[in-house]
Amino acid sequence: MNLDQFLHMGGYGFYIWTSYGIAFVVLALNIILPIRQQKRALKDIANRRRRNQERMSDL
């Protein structure tokens, strides 16, 4: 079996490699998106805390 046969996968290579690509994208998004959401949430919490502290110091 040479590389061309491996990539062609008996005529189903396009479907197989496309499904591998989609699966990789989904797995990557399952890692990246929660991390981004957590960073955004922590930043939002820090901003709210800072605003609340500023309001309390104004009183």
PDB file of N, CA, C and O in Angstrom:
ATOM      1  N   MET A   1       0.857  -1.178   0.000  1.00  0.00           N
ATOM      2  CA  MET A   1       0.000   0.000   0.000  1.00  0.00           C
ATOM      3  C   MET A   1       0.901   1.239   0.000  1.00  0.00           C
ATOM      4  O   MET A   1       1.743   1.406   0.882  1.00  0.00           O
ATOM      5  N   ASN A   2       0.714   2.086  -0.981  1.00  0.00           N
ATOM      6  CA  ASN A   2       1.480   3.331  -1.018  1.00  0.00           C
ATOM      7  C   ASN A   2       0.618   4.480  -0.485  1.00  0.00           C
ATOM      8  O   ASN A   2      -0.553   4.290  -0.155  1.00  0.00           O
ATOM      9  N   LEU A   3       1.201   5.648  -0.409  1.00  0.00           N
ATOM     10  CA  LEU A   3       0.509   6.799   0.172  1.00  0.00           C
ATOM     11  C   LEU A   3      -0.728   7.182  -0.634  1.00  0.00           C
ATOM     12  O   LEU A   3      -1.753   7.557  -0.064  1.00  0.00           O
ATOM     13  N   ASP A   4      -0.633   7.088  -1.954  1.00  0.00           N
ATOM     14  CA  ASP A   4      -1.782   7.450  -2.787  1.00  0.00           C
ATOM     15  C   ASP A   4      -2.975   6.535  -2.513  1.00  0.00           C
ATOM     16  O   ASP A   4      -4.111   6.999  -2.422  1.00  0.00           O
ATOM     17  N   GLN A   5      -2.715   5.244  -2.383  1.00  0.00           N
ATOM     18  CA  GLN A   5      -3.794   4.305  -2.071  1.00  0.00           C
ATOM     19  C   GLN A   5      -4.373   4.579  -0.685  1.00  0.00           C
ATOM     20  O   GLN A   5      -5.583   4.496  -0.473  1.00  0.00           O
ATOM     21  N   PHE A   6      -3.494   4.903   0.242  1.00  0.00           N
ATOM     22  CA  PHE A   6      -3.952   5.201   1.602  1.00  0.00           C
ATOM     23  C   PHE A   6      -4.869   6.420   1.613  1.00  0.00           C
ATOM     24  O   PHE A   6      -5.920   6.403   2.254  1.00  0.00           O
ATOM     25  N   LEU A   7      -4.476   7.470   0.911  1.00  0.00           N
ATOM     26  CA  LEU A   7      -5.286   8.690   0.875  1.00  0.00           C
ATOM     27  C   LEU A   7      -6.580   8.485   0.086  1.00  0.00           C
ATOM     28  O   LEU A   7      -7.604   9.086   0.407  1.00  0.00           O
ATOM     29  N   HIS A   8      -6.536   7.651  -0.930  1.00  0.00           N
ATOM     30  CA  HIS A   8      -7.716   7.419  -1.764  1.00  0.00           C
ATOM     31  C   HIS A   8      -8.737   6.525  -1.059  1.00  0.00           C
ATOM     32  O   HIS A   8      -9.938   6.661  -1.295  1.00  0.00           O
ATOM     33  N   MET A   9      -8.284   5.622  -0.207  1.00  0.00           N
ATOM     34  CA  MET A   9      -9.139   4.739   0.615  1.00  0.00           C
ATOM     35  C   MET A   9     -10.192   4.008  -0.219  1.00  0.00           C
ATOM     36  O   MET A   9     -11.373   3.995   0.130  1.00  0.00           O
ATOM     37  N   GLY A  10      -9.762   3.414  -1.299  1.00  0.00           N
ATOM     38  CA  GLY A  10     -10.678   2.603  -2.105  1.00  0.00           C
ATOM     39  C   GLY A  10     -11.807   3.396  -2.733  1.00  0.00           C
ATOM     40  O   GLY A  10     -12.885   2.851  -2.969  1.00  0.00           O
ATOM     41  N   GLY A  11     -11.582   4.664  -3.008  1.00  0.00           N
ATOM     42  CA  GLY A  11     -12.608   5.499  -3.629  1.00  0.00           C
ATOM     43  C   GLY A  11     -13.441   6.288  -2.635  1.00  0.00           C
ATOM     44  O   GLY A  11     -14.256   7.122  -3.029  1.00  0.00           O
ATOM     45  N   TYR A  12     -13.243   6.031  -1.355  1.00  0.00           N
ATOM     46  CA  TYR A  12     -14.013   6.722  -0.326  1.00  0.00           C
ATOM     47  C   TYR A  12     -13.185   7.758   0.427  1.00  0.00           C
ATOM     48  O   TYR A  12     -13.626   8.290   1.446  1.00  0.00           O
ATOM     49  N   GLY A  13     -12.008   8.038  -0.062  1.00  0.00           N
ATOM     50  CA  GLY A  13     -11.090   8.944   0.630  1.00  0.00           C
ATOM     51  C   GLY A  13     -11.678  10.316   0.906  1.00  0.00           C
ATOM     52  O   GLY A  13     -11.497  10.859   1.996  1.00  0.00           O
ATOM     53  N   PHE A  14     -12.376  10.880  -0.061  1.00  0.00           N
ATOM     54  CA  PHE A  14     -12.946  12.217   0.136  1.00  0.00           C
ATOM     55  C   PHE A  14     -13.886  12.232   1.337  1.00  0.00           C
ATOM     56  O   PHE A  14     -13.813  13.131   2.175  1.00  0.00           O
ATOM     57  N   TYR A  15     -14.761  11.244   1.418  1.00  0.00           N
ATOM     58  CA  TYR A  15     -15.742  11.193   2.510  1.00  0.00           C
ATOM     59  C   TYR A  15     -15.067  10.907   3.853  1.00  0.00           C
ATOM     60  O   TYR A  15     -15.417  11.489   4.880  1.00  0.00           O
ATOM     61  N   ILE A  16     -14.101  10.005   3.820  1.00  0.00           N
ATOM     62  CA  ILE A  16     -13.406   9.648   5.056  1.00  0.00           C
ATOM     63  C   ILE A  16     -12.609  10.834   5.583  1.00  0.00           C
ATOM     64  O   ILE A  16     -12.709  11.174   6.762  1.00  0.00           O
ATOM     65  N   TRP A  17     -11.818  11.467   4.716  1.00  0.00           N
ATOM     66  CA  TRP A  17     -10.981  12.585   5.176  1.00  0.00           C
ATOM     67  C   TRP A  17     -11.822  13.804   5.538  1.00  0.00           C
ATOM     68  O   TRP A  17     -11.459  14.569   6.431  1.00  0.00           O
ATOM     69  N   THR A  18     -12.950  13.986   4.841  1.00  0.00           N
ATOM     70  CA  THR A  18     -13.855  15.074   5.211  1.00  0.00           C
ATOM     71  C   THR A  18     -14.442  14.832   6.597  1.00  0.00           C
ATOM     72  O   THR A  18     -14.537  15.756   7.405  1.00  0.00           O
ATOM     73  N   SER A  19     -14.834  13.596   6.872  1.00  0.00           N
ATOM     74  CA  SER A  19     -15.395  13.306   8.197  1.00  0.00           C
ATOM     75  C   SER A  19     -14.335  13.438   9.283  1.00  0.00           C
ATOM     76  O   SER A  19     -14.635  13.906  10.381  1.00  0.00           O
ATOM     77  N   TYR A  20     -13.103  13.034   8.997  1.00  0.00           N
ATOM     78  CA  TYR A  20     -12.017  13.250   9.959  1.00  0.00           C
ATOM     79  C   TYR A  20     -11.806  14.744  10.201  1.00  0.00           C
ATOM     80  O   TYR A  20     -11.608  15.167  11.340  1.00  0.00           O
ATOM     81  N   GLY A  21     -11.847  15.532   9.144  1.00  0.00           N
ATOM     82  CA  GLY A  21     -11.671  16.978   9.285  1.00  0.00           C
ATOM     83  C   GLY A  21     -12.774  17.608  10.116  1.00  0.00           C
ATOM     84  O   GLY A  21     -12.505  18.435  10.987  1.00  0.00           O
ATOM     85  N   ILE A  22     -14.006  17.221   9.851  1.00  0.00           N
ATOM     86  CA  ILE A  22     -15.132  17.758  10.622  1.00  0.00           C
ATOM     87  C   ILE A  22     -15.015  17.355  12.084  1.00  0.00           C
ATOM     88  O   ILE A  22     -15.247  18.168  12.979  1.00  0.00           O
ATOM     89  N   ALA A  23     -14.655  16.095  12.325  1.00  0.00           N
ATOM     90  CA  ALA A  23     -14.496  15.629  13.710  1.00  0.00           C
ATOM     91  C   ALA A  23     -13.394  16.411  14.417  1.00  0.00           C
ATOM     92  O   ALA A  23     -13.540  16.770  15.585  1.00  0.00           O
ATOM     93  N   PHE A  24     -12.297  16.677  13.721  1.00  0.00           N
ATOM     94  CA  PHE A  24     -11.205  17.451  14.310  1.00  0.00           C
ATOM     95  C   PHE A  24     -11.662  18.862  14.656  1.00  0.00           C
ATOM     96  O   PHE A  24     -11.341  19.369  15.731  1.00  0.00           O
ATOM     97  N   VAL A  25     -12.403  19.499  13.761  1.00  0.00           N
ATOM     98  CA  VAL A  25     -12.896  20.853  14.011  1.00  0.00           C
ATOM     99  C   VAL A  25     -13.829  20.867  15.217  1.00  0.00           C
ATOM    100  O   VAL A  25     -13.739  21.760  16.059  1.00  0.00           O
ATOM    101  N   VAL A  26     -14.718  19.890  15.304  1.00  0.00           N
ATOM    102  CA  VAL A  26     -15.647  19.823  16.436  1.00  0.00           C
ATOM    103  C   VAL A  26     -14.884  19.634  17.743  1.00  0.00           C
ATOM    104  O   VAL A  26     -15.176  20.304  18.734  1.00  0.00           O
ATOM    105  N   LEU A  27     -13.911  18.730  17.752  1.00  0.00           N
ATOM    106  CA  LEU A  27     -13.121  18.510  18.965  1.00  0.00           C
ATOM    107  C   LEU A  27     -12.332  19.761  19.349  1.00  0.00           C
ATOM    108  O   LEU A  27     -12.249  20.108  20.528  1.00  0.00           O
ATOM    109  N   ALA A  28     -11.760  20.431  18.364  1.00  0.00           N
ATOM    110  CA  ALA A  28     -11.012  21.657  18.649  1.00  0.00           C
ATOM    111  C   ALA A  28     -11.931  22.728  19.224  1.00  0.00           C
ATOM    112  O   ALA A  28     -11.560  23.417  20.174  1.00  0.00           O
ATOM    113  N   LEU A  29     -13.121  22.874  18.659  1.00  0.00           N
ATOM    114  CA  LEU A  29     -14.070  23.865  19.174  1.00  0.00           C
ATOM    115  C   LEU A  29     -14.535  23.512  20.582  1.00  0.00           C
ATOM    116  O   LEU A  29     -14.786  24.403  21.392  1.00  0.00           O
ATOM    117  N   ASN A  30     -14.653  22.211  20.880  1.00  0.00           N
ATOM    118  CA  ASN A  30     -15.035  21.783  22.228  1.00  0.00           C
ATOM    119  C   ASN A  30     -13.963  22.113  23.254  1.00  0.00           C
ATOM    120  O   ASN A  30     -14.244  22.153  24.452  1.00  0.00           O
ATOM    121  N   ILE A  31     -12.761  22.345  22.809  1.00  0.00           N
ATOM    122  CA  ILE A  31     -11.684  22.754  23.708  1.00  0.00           C
ATOM    123  C   ILE A  31     -11.578  24.276  23.752  1.00  0.00           C
ATOM    124  O   ILE A  31     -11.477  24.862  24.830  1.00  0.00           O
ATOM    125  N   ILE A  32     -11.600  24.909  22.596  1.00  0.00           N
ATOM    126  CA  ILE A  32     -11.337  26.351  22.490  1.00  0.00           C
ATOM    127  C   ILE A  32     -12.490  27.197  23.029  1.00  0.00           C
ATOM    128  O   ILE A  32     -12.252  28.135  23.790  1.00  0.00           O
ATOM    129  N   LEU A  33     -13.718  26.891  22.655  1.00  0.00           N
ATOM    130  CA  LEU A  33     -14.849  27.747  23.034  1.00  0.00           C
ATOM    131  C   LEU A  33     -15.074  27.835  24.540  1.00  0.00           C
ATOM    132  O   LEU A  33     -15.306  28.938  25.037  1.00  0.00           O
ATOM    133  N   PRO A  34     -15.020  26.739  25.296  1.00  0.00           N
ATOM    134  CA  PRO A  34     -15.179  26.883  26.751  1.00  0.00           C
ATOM    135  C   PRO A  34     -14.062  27.701  27.398  1.00  0.00           C
ATOM    136  O   PRO A  34     -14.303  28.426  28.363  1.00  0.00           O
ATOM    137  N   ILE A  35     -12.853  27.587  26.875  1.00  0.00           N
ATOM    138  CA  ILE A  35     -11.748  28.386  27.416  1.00  0.00           C
ATOM    139  C   ILE A  35     -12.011  29.864  27.165  1.00  0.00           C
ATOM    140  O   ILE A  35     -11.833  30.689  28.061  1.00  0.00           O
ATOM    141  N   ARG A  36     -12.436  30.202  25.947  1.00  0.00           N
ATOM    142  CA  ARG A  36     -12.753  31.602  25.638  1.00  0.00           C
ATOM    143  C   ARG A  36     -13.908  32.107  26.490  1.00  0.00           C
ATOM    144  O   ARG A  36     -13.884  33.243  26.965  1.00  0.00           O
ATOM    145  N   GLN A  37     -14.914  31.267  26.683  1.00  0.00           N
ATOM    146  CA  GLN A  37     -16.070  31.661  27.489  1.00  0.00           C
ATOM    147  C   GLN A  37     -15.657  31.886  28.939  1.00  0.00           C
ATOM    148  O   GLN A  37     -16.129  32.824  29.582  1.00  0.00           O
ATOM    149  N   GLN A  38     -14.783  31.035  29.452  1.00  0.00           N
ATOM    150  CA  GLN A  38     -14.322  31.199  30.830  1.00  0.00           C
ATOM    151  C   GLN A  38     -13.533  32.498  30.980  1.00  0.00           C
ATOM    152  O   GLN A  38     -13.723  33.228  31.953  1.00  0.00           O
ATOM    153  N   LYS A  39     -12.657  32.791  30.030  1.00  0.00           N
ATOM    154  CA  LYS A  39     -11.892  34.041  30.091  1.00  0.00           C
ATOM    155  C   LYS A  39     -12.825  35.246  30.055  1.00  0.00           C
ATOM    156  O   LYS A  39     -12.638  36.208  30.800  1.00  0.00           O
ATOM    157  N   ARG A  40     -13.831  35.187  29.182  1.00  0.00           N
ATOM    158  CA  ARG A  40     -14.789  36.286  29.071  1.00  0.00           C
ATOM    159  C   ARG A  40     -15.573  36.448  30.371  1.00  0.00           C
ATOM    160  O   ARG A  40     -15.803  37.570  30.822  1.00  0.00           O
ATOM    161  N   ALA A  41     -15.980  35.336  30.971  1.00  0.00           N
ATOM    162  CA  ALA A  41     -16.743  35.391  32.222  1.00  0.00           C
ATOM    163  C   ALA A  41     -15.887  35.949  33.357  1.00  0.00           C
ATOM    164  O   ALA A  41     -16.363  36.762  34.150  1.00  0.00           O
ATOM    165  N   LEU A  42     -14.635  35.519  33.439  1.00  0.00           N
ATOM    166  CA  LEU A  42     -13.749  36.034  34.490  1.00  0.00           C
ATOM    167  C   LEU A  42     -13.490  37.528  34.314  1.00  0.00           C
ATOM    168  O   LEU A  42     -13.422  38.275  35.291  1.00  0.00           O
ATOM    169  N   LYS A  43     -13.346  37.954  33.065  1.00  0.00           N
ATOM    170  CA  LYS A  43     -13.150  39.378  32.793  1.00  0.00           C
ATOM    171  C   LYS A  43     -14.397  40.169  33.188  1.00  0.00           C
ATOM    172  O   LYS A  43     -14.292  41.250  33.769  1.00  0.00           O
ATOM    173  N   ASP A  44     -15.570  39.632  32.873  1.00  0.00           N
ATOM    174  CA  ASP A  44     -16.828  40.282  33.234  1.00  0.00           C
ATOM    175  C   ASP A  44     -16.981  40.374  34.748  1.00  0.00           C
ATOM    176  O   ASP A  44     -17.413  41.402  35.270  1.00  0.00           O
ATOM    177  N   ILE A  45     -16.630  39.308  35.449  1.00  0.00           N
ATOM    178  CA  ILE A  45     -16.704  39.319  36.915  1.00  0.00           C
ATOM    179  C   ILE A  45     -15.753  40.360  37.489  1.00  0.00           C
ATOM    180  O   ILE A  45     -16.116  41.087  38.414  1.00  0.00           O
ATOM    181  N   ALA A  46     -14.546  40.439  36.953  1.00  0.00           N
ATOM    182  CA  ALA A  46     -13.576  41.423  37.437  1.00  0.00           C
ATOM    183  C   ALA A  46     -14.075  42.843  37.190  1.00  0.00           C
ATOM    184  O   ALA A  46     -13.915  43.712  38.048  1.00  0.00           O
ATOM    185  N   ASN A  47     -14.677  43.087  36.026  1.00  0.00           N
ATOM    186  CA  ASN A  47     -15.213  44.418  35.725  1.00  0.00           C
ATOM    187  C   ASN A  47     -16.361  44.779  36.663  1.00  0.00           C
ATOM    188  O   ASN A  47     -16.436  45.906  37.154  1.00  0.00           O
ATOM    189  N   ARG A  48     -17.253  43.824  36.910  1.00  0.00           N
ATOM    190  CA  ARG A  48     -18.366  44.085  37.832  1.00  0.00           C
ATOM    191  C   ARG A  48     -17.852  44.365  39.240  1.00  0.00           C
ATOM    192  O   ARG A  48     -18.342  45.262  39.927  1.00  0.00           O
ATOM    193  N   ARG A  49     -16.869  43.594  39.655  1.00  0.00           N
ATOM    194  CA  ARG A  49     -16.312  43.782  40.995  1.00  0.00           C
ATOM    195  C   ARG A  49     -15.662  45.166  41.120  1.00  0.00           C
ATOM    196  O   ARG A  49     -15.820  45.855  42.129  1.00  0.00           O
ATOM    197  N   ARG A  50     -14.930  45.553  40.073  1.00  0.00           N
ATOM    198  CA  ARG A  50     -14.287  46.868  40.076  1.00  0.00           C
ATOM    199  C   ARG A  50     -15.327  47.980  40.134  1.00  0.00           C
ATOM    200  O   ARG A  50     -15.168  48.940  40.888  1.00  0.00           O
ATOM    201  N   ARG A  51     -16.400  47.856  39.333  1.00  0.00           N
ATOM    202  CA  ARG A  51     -17.456  48.875  39.347  1.00  0.00           C
ATOM    203  C   ARG A  51     -18.132  48.952  40.707  1.00  0.00           C
ATOM    204  O   ARG A  51     -18.412  50.042  41.207  1.00  0.00           O
ATOM    205  N   ASN A  52     -18.394  47.795  41.305  1.00  0.00           N
ATOM    206  CA  ASN A  52     -19.021  47.789  42.630  1.00  0.00           C
ATOM    207  C   ASN A  52     -18.122  48.434  43.673  1.00  0.00           C
ATOM    208  O   ASN A  52     -18.603  49.155  44.548  1.00  0.00           O
ATOM    209  N   GLN A  53     -16.827  48.183  43.588  1.00  0.00           N
ATOM    210  CA  GLN A  53     -15.901  48.796  44.536  1.00  0.00           C
ATOM    211  C   GLN A  53     -15.846  50.309  44.343  1.00  0.00           C
ATOM    212  O   GLN A  53     -15.755  51.060  45.314  1.00  0.00           O
ATOM    213  N   GLU A  54     -15.902  50.757  43.083  1.00  0.00           N
ATOM    214  CA  GLU A  54     -15.902  52.195  42.818  1.00  0.00           C
ATOM    215  C   GLU A  54     -17.175  52.840  43.358  1.00  0.00           C
ATOM    216  O   GLU A  54     -17.128  53.938  43.912  1.00  0.00           O
ATOM    217  N   ARG A  55     -18.308  52.164  43.200  1.00  0.00           N
ATOM    218  CA  ARG A  55     -19.564  52.699  43.732  1.00  0.00           C
ATOM    219  C   ARG A  55     -19.524  52.792  45.249  1.00  0.00           C
ATOM    220  O   ARG A  55     -19.989  53.775  45.826  1.00  0.00           O
ATOM    221  N   MET A  56     -18.979  51.786  45.885  1.00  0.00           N
ATOM    222  CA  MET A  56     -18.912  51.777  47.347  1.00  0.00           C
ATOM    223  C   MET A  56     -17.973  52.864  47.859  1.00  0.00           C
ATOM    224  O   MET A  56     -18.218  53.451  48.913  1.00  0.00           O
ATOM    225  N   SER A  57     -16.902  53.135  47.118  1.00  0.00           N
ATOM    226  CA  SER A  57     -15.973  54.169  47.575  1.00  0.00           C
ATOM    227  C   SER A  57     -16.560  55.566  47.364  1.00  0.00           C
ATOM    228  O   SER A  57     -16.158  56.509  48.046  1.00  0.00           O
ATOM    229  N   ASP A  58     -17.506  55.712  46.430  1.00  0.00           N
ATOM    230  CA  ASP A  58     -18.149  57.007  46.199  1.00  0.00           C
ATOM    231  C   ASP A  58     -19.153  57.343  47.297  1.00  0.00           C
ATOM    232  O   ASP A  58     -19.501  58.509  47.485  1.00  0.00           O
ATOM    233  N   LEU A  59     -19.614  56.335  48.016  1.00  0.00           N
ATOM    234  CA  LEU A  59     -20.605  56.588  49.070  1.00  0.00           C
ATOM    235  C   LEU A  59     -19.954  57.118  50.264  1.00  0.00           C
ATOM    236  O   LEU A  59     -20.622  57.394  51.260  1.00  0.00           O
TER     237      LEU A  59
END
